[in-house]
Amino acid sequence: IPKIGSSIVALLWGGDCVCDATLKRFFALHFLMPFILLVLLMVHVGFLHITGSSNPLGIDTSTQTVPFYPYYFYQDLLGIGWYMVILFTIAMCFPDLFADPENFIRADPVKTPL
């Protein structure tokens, strides 16, 4: 970014080069980002609960719309439940499914791996 790019880089780095301050700032950013996203998600779901979701039919009256709770809430809960079942099945029954094949080579103290 012209004119302000160098000051933004210095602000992110914490000085003229990448140093300990840079690592601390990025660690704090990576630690706080999931909590910030969780708050934004809760605000989004709250607004969705208040206003309701849009409908594909273009119905204007609020008497013919479907409320978020309990219909969409239970549908989302079911989707999250299936996701968790699949995740825990892979994690508990097949933990090496996505592992690198080099992890299964027997260790040889004489030979250094590539």
Secondary structure, DSSP 8 states (H G I E B T S, - for coil): -TTTHHHHHHHHHTSSS--HHHHHHHHHHHHHHHHHHHHHHHHHHHHHHHH----TT----TTSS--IIIIIHHHHHHHHHHHHHHHHHHHHH-TTTT--GGGGS---TTS---
